[in-house]
Amino acid sequence: MTALPESKDIIRIPVSRLGLGMFVVAIDRKDSKVAISNAGQIKHKDSILKIANAGIKAVWVDVERSSDGCGLKKKVNPDIDASKPLVRKATNNRENKQAQAKKILSEAKSLVRKVLSETYEGKAVEVAPFEDIADKMIESVMGDADALKCVSALRTKDAYLLEHSVNVAFLLVTFGKHLDLDKALLKEMAVGGILHDIGKIQIDNKILHKPGRLTPEEFEEIKMHQVHAKAIMNETEGLSQISKDVCLMHHEKLDGNGYPNGLKGDEIPLHGRMSCIVDIFDALTATRCYKEAMSPAAAFKILMSLTPFHLDQTLVYEFIRCVGIYPVGSLVQLSDERVGIVWESKGRDALNPVVKCFYSQKHKRYTEITFVDLRKSDLNIDRGISPRSLAVDPSPFY
């Protein structure tokens, strides 16, 4: 047990005044706070009796993490005009970020579409526009990545190649920031991420978009996209080696059984290993012509199963920590059977994000849109779910 740091949100309350919904973080011992391992909201009166029977006279309660109805928080008077701009400002701030994130991703997809078309016609790739998009992604991630994470989670089956290219770049920037890589390296990785599947423009669409399992011959044809990419990379002026590596190493394996070059172990640098992880994760969590999207939790299990022979185990663990058990933009079901989008996670532990609820599994109908802050609620996340498990389309709520 350790003493808690001082905080204006943590107050001392006699056990006789404890109520349901109060978030107990410590017991009082000789007028000092002593943390307890099972901190949390009081959900049953029996819990209060146990505390009293243990001879504890007072506890320390986190007001901010207590429920709104426990009596500790001041009620906001709706008639006071001074409170309204604050609410509006907070809402508009996320709305503005969301709009900006959509603009960045739309710009990026338009650029990929244009370059794929020009590459198919034999034109050279210009690096500068990709660097501009990479700068915008980095700026967004460095500021507050939640809006961009949320928008990037919205997928469509028919735009896989465009969305996958952009999302791989965004995930590389997010992962790189988590690993404290410098901005110059993040920029080069992002450019490589956007271009990483450019060789697929030379693959027959019948194979590329085949709804069923590929034959061995068709898979060999798919693997040729890396050979085509290498030729395109060699003709692209101003493209850094880091960007080329990200493009040409995302199908390599640590045991040497990957392609196109069969690189092994230390022959695959950090950014190459990161691109392998990110590429697989985004492909698994996307809707494809031949499969539905997986939940992030299911994708994490597959990533772990591919270590240590295919993927770097330490980096996979770090990636899961970076993205989070319930990533922003993913769908979750709460303990009251409401379904929502993980909306905000910055500065929070993985199990207590803000969730934007819009549907009830219990009643099989839409609900009033409600933002549930799990740090202040009696509810908890029951499980992560995939879009295919819903009877409705969640996309309008992003």
C-alpha positions, 0 to 999 in steps of 0.5 A: 500500500502506498500514499496517494498524491494530493489532489483537489478531486480526492476528499476525505469522507466519514464512512457514515456518509458513504453512498452508492456510486462514490469512488473509494481510492484509499482508507484513512489512517492517521489522517493520511491517505493509504491506497487500496488495491481494490479501488472502485465505485461502491455498488452495494450497501454491503460494501459500506457495511464491510468497510465499517465492520473493519473498523475504518472510520473514514475513506478518501473518495475521488469526486471526478470518478464518482457517479453523477448521482452520488451527491458529491458533484454540484448540479449544473443549473441549466438556466445559467447562461455562463455554463452553455458556452463551455459545453458548446466549446467542448462539443465543437472542439471534438466536432472540429477535430473530427471534421479535420480528420475526415478531411485529412483521410479524404485527401490521402485517399484521393491522392492514393487513387490519383497515384494508382491511376497514374502509375498504371499509366506508367507515370512516375510517382511524385513524393512531395504530395505524400510528404504533405499528407504525412505532415498533416497526419503527424500533426493530428496524432501529436495533437490528439489522435482520437478524432483521426483514430475514430474516422479511420475505423470507419471502413467500406468494403469497396474502398479497401485498397485506398483505406488500407494504404492510408490506415497503415500510414496512420497506424505507423505514425501512431505506433512510432509516436508510442515508441518515441521515434523522431518526427523525421522518421515518422514522416518517412514511415508514413510515406512508405505506408501510403505507398506500401501496396502500390504494386497491386495496381499491376495485379489482375483485378479478378485475383485481387478482388476474388471473393473466395480462397486463392489457388496456389498459382493466384497467390504467387501472382499476388506476391508479385505485387512486391516485385512490381513495387520494387520497380516503381520504387526504383523509378521514384525520385526523392523517396527515402530508404526508410519509405522503400523499406516499409513498402518492400518489407511488410511481407517479410518474416523473422524466420526468413520465409517471407517475401520478396527477399526472404529477409531473416532476423536482424536483416529486417530493421525496426521500421520493417518489423513495425510495417509487418505488424501494422499491415496484418492488423489493419487487414484483419480489422477491415471488411474485405470482398471475401470476409467481414471485419474482425474485432481488434481483440480477435486480431490481437490474438492472431498477431500473438499467434504469429510470434516469434517466427513471423512477427517480433514478439516485443513489438507486438506487445508494444503495438497492443499497448499502443492501440489499446484493448478497446481502440478508439473507433472500435465497437463495444457492448456495455454491461447493460447491453448497449452498443457504442463506439469507443470515442475517447481514450486520451489520458485514460486506462484501457478499460475506462474510455468514453463510449458513444452509445447508439443501439441496444442489443437487449431491445434490438433498437436504436437508443438516444445517443449518449456519451458514457464516461466509464470512469464515472459510471457503474457500467463497464465494457462487457466485450468488444464486438465486430460490425458484422455482429450488429443487426444495424449499420454503425457508420452513421454514428461515427 
